[in-house]
Amino acid sequence: MINVDPPTGNFPASGGNSVHNIVSESDSRLAFKVKSSNNEHYRVRPVYGFIDPKGKTKLDINRIAGPPKVDKLVIQYAEVPADETDPQAPFKAGAQQGEVIVKITAE
């Protein structure tokens, strides 16, 4: 299981940046993938990555100027072995175990 801190994002419609932490509550190593409902106005980094057991990793969200709108990021995750080197591999194999939704609002 993962959590995102802060769990929502608020941006001016003119654009901006926000930094969030993806926090693992698992005793296992996890791979994650971030999907956006609005790829036209949002850029996230990283899109794929790993989180160590009980660890956290930074997620940068960049909002490009556009009309006010409510969107979401879906962060999918899957347990992976310690020697996995490609964070995309589990998702290509259909290994998703869960997901967390982050509501992002531009006003």
C-alpha positions as CSV (number, residue, x, y, z in Angstrom):
1,M,0.0,0.0,0.0
2,I,1.1,3.5,-0.8
3,N,0.0,7.0,0.3
4,V,0.7,10.4,-1.3
5,D,1.6,13.4,0.9
6,P,0.0,15.8,0.3
7,P,-2.9,13.8,-1.0
8,T,-4.2,16.5,-3.4
9,G,-2.7,19.2,-5.6
10,N,-3.9,22.8,-6.2
11,F,-2.5,24.9,-9.0
12,P,-3.3,28.3,-10.5
13,A,-4.7,27.9,-14.0
14,S,-1.7,30.0,-15.2
15,G,0.6,27.0,-14.2
16,G,2.8,26.1,-11.4
17,N,4.8,23.3,-9.6
18,S,4.1,21.1,-6.7
19,V,6.2,18.4,-4.9
20,H,4.6,15.4,-3.3
21,N,6.0,12.3,-1.6
22,I,4.9,8.8,-2.6
23,V,5.2,6.9,0.7
24,S,5.3,3.1,0.9
25,E,3.6,1.3,3.9
26,S,4.8,-2.1,2.5
27,D,7.5,-4.3,3.7
28,S,8.3,-5.1,0.1
29,R,10.0,-3.1,-2.7
30,L,7.4,-1.5,-5.0
31,A,7.4,-0.3,-8.6
32,F,5.1,2.6,-9.5
33,K,3.6,4.2,-12.6
34,V,1.9,7.6,-12.7
35,K,-0.9,8.2,-15.1
36,S,-2.6,11.6,-15.7
37,S,-6.2,12.3,-16.8
38,N,-4.8,15.4,-18.5
39,N,-1.4,15.0,-20.2
40,E,-2.0,18.2,-22.1
41,H,-1.6,20.4,-19.0
42,Y,0.4,18.2,-16.5
43,R,3.9,16.8,-16.5
44,V,5.0,14.5,-13.8
45,R,8.5,13.3,-12.9
46,P,9.2,10.4,-12.5
47,V,6.5,8.6,-14.4
48,Y,8.0,5.2,-13.4
49,G,10.1,4.4,-10.4
50,F,10.8,2.2,-7.3
51,I,10.1,2.7,-3.6
52,D,12.1,0.8,-1.0
53,P,10.3,-1.0,1.8
54,K,8.7,1.6,4.1
55,G,10.5,4.2,2.0
56,K,9.4,7.3,0.1
57,T,10.2,9.0,-3.2
58,K,9.6,12.5,-4.5
59,L,7.0,13.2,-7.2
60,D,7.2,16.5,-9.1
61,I,4.0,17.8,-10.7
62,N,4.2,20.6,-13.2
63,R,1.0,22.4,-14.4
64,I,1.2,24.1,-17.8
65,A,-1.1,27.2,-18.3
66,G,-4.6,26.2,-19.4
67,P,-8.3,26.5,-18.5
68,P,-9.4,25.8,-14.9
69,K,-10.2,22.2,-14.5
70,V,-10.3,19.3,-12.0
71,D,-8.1,16.3,-13.0
72,K,-6.5,13.4,-11.4
73,L,-3.3,11.4,-11.2
74,V,-3.5,7.6,-10.8
75,I,-0.5,6.1,-9.2
76,Q,-0.4,2.3,-9.8
77,Y,1.9,0.1,-7.9
78,A,3.1,-3.5,-7.8
79,E,5.4,-5.5,-5.6
80,V,8.8,-6.3,-7.3
81,P,11.9,-8.4,-6.3
82,A,14.9,-6.6,-4.9
83,D,16.9,-7.3,-8.1
84,E,14.3,-5.8,-10.6
85,T,16.1,-3.0,-12.5
86,D,13.3,-1.8,-14.9
87,P,10.3,-0.1,-13.2
88,Q,8.2,-0.4,-16.4
89,A,8.6,-4.2,-16.6
90,P,5.9,-5.2,-14.0
91,F,3.3,-3.0,-15.7
92,K,4.1,-4.3,-19.2
93,A,3.5,-7.8,-17.6
94,G,0.2,-6.6,-16.1
95,A,1.4,-6.9,-12.5
96,Q,-0.6,-3.9,-11.0
97,Q,-1.6,-4.6,-7.4
98,G,-3.3,-1.4,-6.4
99,E,-3.6,2.3,-7.1
100,V,-4.0,5.6,-5.4
101,I,-5.8,8.6,-6.9
102,V,-4.5,12.1,-6.4
103,K,-7.1,14.9,-7.1
104,I,-5.5,17.9,-8.8
105,T,-7.3,21.1,-9.3
106,A,-6.4,24.2,-11.3
107,E,-8.3,27.4,-10.5
